[in-house]
């Protein structure tokens, strides 16, 4: 028997470190690491020890044997993807063909700190994956004391507010991060925002180093007429809405339209399309926001059109996510055959090309008339198209909003009737008060994580490298930043804190009215699980700052409807 990896793969390479026969590739030391969509297990080298499955933080590793029956077709496809990765380019092995066991390298103590600076105080701003990988690295390899800060009164970042609710295995990495919250050398101060409650200068004065892991909370714009119309929203906001982010109110999304147009073909575009079309009763068993579940139940969406400016061969999504989307029960995938280049790309695609995954999908010249209110839910892939204008009108609704989107095409321009346009063309970093900012790419200028012109200040994650790479990509990113930080500490380039940790805690509590610590965070977790249990769900998320603060202080909360 062998094991394989499915689309939940987070790429953090925990499985690589425990594999005794080096059968998982690409490894962090190989050129392709970080550029492939997922890791792959070599079926010829796997010895069926199961260590990778035990270590995987997102339950993405499964045994291939036993995948029988019609309901296991999707898993079998991922076993084929794993095997195909090695076809024609096998993983390195000794000349006799036996597996290559991990060698014992010379011990490396490059992160040893001088005795007089063995326990630096480090503040990490942001509690998403990038910040937590940085904290983990510091805690495992040094005696550093870490202060975790977040502008929201709850931790999690992208894991809590960016992962789709129907991907519970991916969210499970939050449990691994959660163990860090109660580490004896960690202090959590949630609900504290740099630039609002404290300044970057104050934060630096109380810590030997500050690491900013604030992500990329903004979104890219289309730059077309009508983009600001009601009903034209970013996928960033839509994802935050269905994940109960406090920044997006419960009534921010109107699902009374029968068709939604999504601009983009990346994984986020696929996520929002899938959530819109999935039977709400299937989502009722997830941690989707209560208000989003109600809206989906009452909504009228029957069709989602994914617009791709280029062809299917250039779709920005990963192969595993596209494969999963085309095999969802109750949703009919369709390829709009308006441009002959689309069909040619699909028909001539090689077995490892994304376009090949659409070969079995029905093609039609779609007319975009009103979807049937009782018909099967449809997902339409329209490639070689770009939105040109957004038309606005009342369309019988209480307030004016989007009524149609004009798009380009091989035979001219086409109007697609819709009540909602979702922009899913990328996230974008936003300026951090007190730090330099590159407006061109939405990042903080840095060198190996060191912020330009600010000794002792570092960045990690999307604010460092731009919005690329999934959860696991932040492990290597954090390792680079932490290595730079410790090198600076060892060489005397790191400035020492001029104020104490106790003074900082007093300052924060004086400035912030509702600061949440690790015990408060645990109280929020218990409250959400209790609310979910009453509704037969894993958790019912609290969607506003007052609710989260009340739960942290153990005040009575209203039951979910």
N, C-alpha and C positions, 0 to 999 in steps of 0.2 A: 504494500500500500504506500501511496505517496500523499503529500499534502499540497494544497494550492491556496492562493490568495485571491480574495474577491475585491469588489469595488470599495469596500470600507477601508482599505489600506491607507494608513496615515503617513507612511514613508518615514517614520522616525527611527527605523532600523533597530528597534529593540530585539526583533527576531534574529537579525544578523548576528548580534553579539552572543546569543545563546546557542546558535546552531553549531554542533560539533564537527560538521563535515563541510562547512562552507558551501552549502547548496543554495543559498539565497542571494540573489544579485539584482541590481548592482549594489555593491557594498559602499560604505562611505569613502573608502580609499580608491574607488574606481571612477573613471572619468564621467560615466553616465549617471552617477548618483546625483539625485536632485533634479535631473532633467527628464527621467522617465515618469510615467503617470502612476506607476505603482511598483512594488517589488515583486519578484517572481521566484518561485521555487523550482529548481531543476529536477524533473521527475526521475532522471537517470541517476542522480546523486543522492536523493533523499533516502534516509535510512529508517523513516517512520518512527522517529523517537518522540515526536510530539512536543519537543521543547519550544518550538516556535509558536505553536498554538497556545501553550500555557503562558508564554511571555507577552503575546500580542495584547496591547492595551485596548484594542477596539474590536476584538473578536473577528478579525478578518481572515484567519487561517482555518481551513476546514479539511477533513480527510476526503480524498477523492473516491475511495472505495465505498460502496453503498449508495452511490448516487444513481439510484434506479427509479423508474416510474416517471410518468409525464410531468409531475410537479417539480422535478429536479433539473429540468432543462437549463435553467439559468445558471445553476451552480456548475453543471457540466461545461457550459460555455467558458466559465472562468478557468476551469482546469485546462481547457484547450488553449486559452490565452497564455497561461503560464508555460505550457509546453512549447508553444509557438515562439516564445521569446528566445529559446535556446536553439531553435531550428537554424542550422547553418552557421551559428556562432556560439558554440558550446562554452560553458564556463571553464575557466582554467583548471586543469587537472594534471597530475603527474603523467609521464609518458606511458606508464602501464595502465592508465585508465582508471585507477583507483581514486576515490574521493580525495580532495586536497584538504587535510585537516588544518585548522588554524595553527600557525607557528607561534612559538613563544618568542616574543621580541625582547630586546633589552629593556629593562625597567626605565620608565620615564618619569622623572620628578620635576618637570619643568614648571609646575605650578606651586612649588614650595615657596612660601613667603618668609621674609626676614622675621626673626624672633620678636622684634619690637613693633611689628605690624602684622602679627599673625591672625588677628581677628578684626578685619576692617568692618565698619558699619556701612552697609550698602542699601540704598533705597531703590525699589523697583516700582515704577509708575505704570500700572496696568497689570491685570491679573488674568489675561488671556494666555494662550499657549506659549507665545514668545516670552512673556514675563515669567511664566512658571518654569519653562525649561532653563532660563537663566538662573532662577532661584535654586532649582534642583542642582544645577552644575556647581554653584557656589557652596551649597550645603554639603554636597557629597565630597567635594575635593578641597575644601578649606574650612576654617573655623569662623567664617564670616557670620555676622549678625545681619539679618535681612528684614527690612521694613517693606511690606507690600501695601501699596496704595492704589485706590481706584476711585474714579469720580462718582461711580454708582455705589449704592450701599449694599451691593452683592457682588461676589466674585464670579469669574468664568469667562468674561470677554466673548471671543468668537465661539467657544464651545457652547456657551449658554445661549447666545443670541445670534449665531451665524449658521450653525448646523441645522439642517432640516429636521423637523420632529419625527419624520418617518425613517430617520437613520439613527436609531437608538444605540446601535453598536458603536458608531463613531463618537457619540456623546459620552460613552463610557470612559474615555480617556480622562474626563473630568474627575472621575473617582481617584485616578492615580495622582492627579494634581491636588485633589482635596487632602491627601495625606500630608502635603507640605504645609497646609494651613495651620496645623497644630504642632509643627516642629518646635522644639524648645528654643531654637535660635531665630524664630520668625515671629514678627508682630504684624498684625493686620490692622490697617486703618482705612476702612472703606467709607465712601461718601465724602471723600476729600479730593478736590479738584485743583490742580496746579494752574495758577492764573486767576482763580476765583477765591479759594480759601487760603492758599499760600503761594508764594512766588518761587520761581526756579532758584533764585538766589538764596532764599531762606532754606529751601530743601537742601541745597548744596552745603550751606554753612553747618547743618546739623548731621551731615553724613560724609564719609570719606569718598564715596562715589555714588552717583545717581545713574540708573539705567532707565531709559524711557522705552516702554513697550506699549505705546498707545494706539497701534494699529493704523488703519486707513478708514476712518468713519465716513468720509465723504463719497461722492459718486461722480462719475464723468458725465458730461452733458452731450446731447446730440447736436445742438446748435442749429436747429431747424425751426421755421415759423410755427407757432402754436404749441411749442413744447411746454409752456407754462400753464396750459389749459387744465381745468379741473378734470381729474381722471387720468392725467399723464403723470405718473409717479416713478420714482427710481425703484429698481429691484432691491436696493439697499434698504429703503424704507419698508418695502413689502415684506422682506425677510424679517426685519425687526418687528413688524406688526404681528406676523404669525408666531413669532417667538416671544411675545409679551415684553418687548423692550420699553422701558418707561419713556423714552424720547418720542415714541409714536403712539398717539392716542387710539383708543379702541375703535373710534368711528372714522379713522383716516382712510379706510378702503371701502368702496361701494362695489359689491359684486352682483348688482342687478342686471348687468349686461350678459348677453349670451355668448359673446366672443371677446377674447382678450388677445391683443397683439403684444408679443414680447420681442424686443429688439436685442439680439445677441444669441450666440450659440455656445456660450461657456457653461461651466457646471452650475453657476448660479441661475442662468436662464433655464436650464433643465430642472433645477430644484423648484423654481416658482411655477413652471408649467406643470410639473408633477403634482404639487400641492393643490393647484387650481382644479385639476382633473380627477384627482383621487376621490373615491367615495368617502364622504365625510365620516361615515361610520367606521371606516378603517383607521382614520386619523383619531377617532375618539379614544383609542387605546394608547395614544402617545401623550407627550407633554405640550402639545400645541396650545397656544393661548386660548383661554375660554372664549374670548370675544371672536377670535378667528374661526373657531369651530362653529359657533353659532352663525356667523356670517356665511360660511361655506354651506352649512345646512340649508340656509334660507336663500342662497344665491342661485343664479340662473346660468352660470358658465357651463357651456357644453363643448366649446371649441377653443383651443389655444393655437395661435399661429406664431411659429418661431421664425423670425427674419434673420437671415445671414447675408451679410454683404458679399461674401465670397462663396465658393463652392463647398460641397460636403467634405471634400478632401482637406479643407482648411478650417473646419469647424473647431472652435476653441475648446470644446469639452473634451474630457478624457474618454478613451474607448470604453472602459468599464462602466462609466455612468451612462453613456449613450446606449450601450447594450442593455442595461437595466431598464432604461426608459422605453425602449422599443418592445419590451416584453411584459409590460404591466397589464394585468388582467382588467378588462372592462374599458380599456382605452385603445381606440383604433389609430395606429400611426399611419400617416399619409405623406407622401412626397409630392409637392406641387411640381408638375412636370412642365412648367411654363417655359423653361429654358433648356434647350437640348444639351447644354454643357453639364447639367446636373445628372442626367441619365448616363451620359458617357463616363463621367467620373465614377459613378457607382458601379457600372458594368465592368470597368477596366481596373478597379481597385485591387491591390494585392491583399493577401490574407491578413496582413498586419496593419492595413490602412483603415482609418475610421470609416471612410465611405463604404467599405465592404459590409459593414454592419447594417446598412440600409438596403442591401440587395434583395431581401425578402419583403420589404415594405411596399405596399401597394402605391402605384403612381397614378395621378390623375391631373387633369387641367382644372384646377379649382376655380370656381366662379365667385366664391365669397358672398353668396346670398345668405339670408338669415339662417343660422343653424336650427335644426329641429329641436323644439323644447323638450321632446321626449326621446330623441334619438340617442345613439351611442355617443359617448364622449370621444372627441377626436383631437389628435395632435397633428398639426400640419407643419411640415418642414418646408419652408420656402427659401431657397438659396438664390444667390446672385440678385439680391434685392436690398434696397436701402430705403429707409423712410425719408420722404421729401418734405412733407408738411403734415401738420395735425389740424384737422377741421373741428370747429367747435360749434355747438348748437344746443337747443333745449331738449330735443328728442323726446319730448313728453315727460321729462324729469323735472323735479322741483327746482333745480338750478342748472345753468348751462354747463356743458362738459364736452368731452371728446365724443364725436359722432363717427368720424372716419379718419383713416390714415392713408395718405397717398404714398405709394411706394414705386420704386423703379422696377423695370423688368425688361426681358429680352424683346417683348413686343410693344414696349411703350410703358406709360404710367398706368397704375391700377389703383383704384380706391377700395380699401378694405373697411367695411363697416364694423365699428367696435365702440364700446363704451369705456374702454380702458387701454392705455398704452403703458407698458412697463419697460423702462430702460435698464437693460442688464448688460452694459458695455464696460463695466469695470468699476472698482473702488478707487478712492483717491485719498491720500493723506491730507491732513489739515494742519495749519501752523500750531506749534506749541508755544505759548507765551514764554519768552525768555530764551528761546532757542532759535538758531538760524533756520531758514526754510528755503528750499528750492521750489519755486512756483512751477517750473517747467515739468518736473516729474512728481511733485507732491511728496518729497522726502526731506529729511534733515541731512545736510551735507556731513559726511563722516569719512574716516579712514579706518577700515577694519572695525567699525563700531564706535570709534572715538569721534565725538562731535567736534567739528572744526572750531577752533578758537576758545573752547571751554574745557580746560583740563579737569578730569574727574567726572565728566559727563559723557554718557554713552547712549547708543540706541540699539534696538534689536527688533526683529520682526518687520512688518510691512512699512512702518515709518522709516526703517533703515534701508530696505532693499526695494520698496514698492510692493504693490499688491499682487505678488506672485508666489506660488507654492502653497501647499496645504498645511495642515497642522504639523505634520512631522518635519517639514522643511525648516521649522523654527529651531529644531534641536541643533543642527549644524550651525545655523545662524547665531544662536545663543552661545555655542561653544567658541565661535570666533570672537564675539564681543567679550565674553568672560576672560578668554585668553589675553586679549588686549588689556583689559582692566587689571588682571593679576600681574601682567608684565610691567605695567606702569607702577603698581604697588611695589614690586620687587626691585625696580630700578630707581625708586624715589621720585617718580614723575607724578605720583598721585597726591594731590593736596590733602592735608589732614583736616578733619572736622574741627571747627572752632567752637561749636556749641554741643551740649550733651544730648543723649537720647531722651532723657527725662524732660529736658527743656522743650524738645521737639513735640513730645506727646502733649505737654501742657499747651503749647502754642496751637496745635491742631484742634484740641478740644475747646480751646477758647474761641477759635475762629469758626469751627464747624459745629452747628447745632445738633446734628444727628450723625455722629461718627459710630460706625459699626465695627466691632472687633471679631475675632474668631468665634467667640461664644455666641455673639449675635448672628453671625453667618450660619452657625449650626442650628440656631433657633429658626431662622428663615427656612432652612432645608427641612426641618421637622414639620413646620407649619404647612409648607407646600405639599409634602408627602401626605400629611393628614387630610388636607383638602382634596387631594387627588384620590385618596383611598375611599372617601365618601362617595365619589362619583365613579368609582371603578377604574381609575386611571393611575398611572405611575406617579404623577404629580400634577398639581394645578398651580401654575406659576402666578405669583403676585406681579401685577403689571404696572404698578405706580410706585413712585418713591415713598409716599406716605404709608402705603401698605407694607412695603419692605421694611421701613423703619419701625413700624408698629410690631411686625412679626419679630424683628430683632430684639425689641424690648419686651416681647411676650405679651403684648396687649391683644385683646380679643379682636378677631378679624371676621368679616362677613363670610358666610359660606358661598361657594361658587353656585351660580344658578344652574 
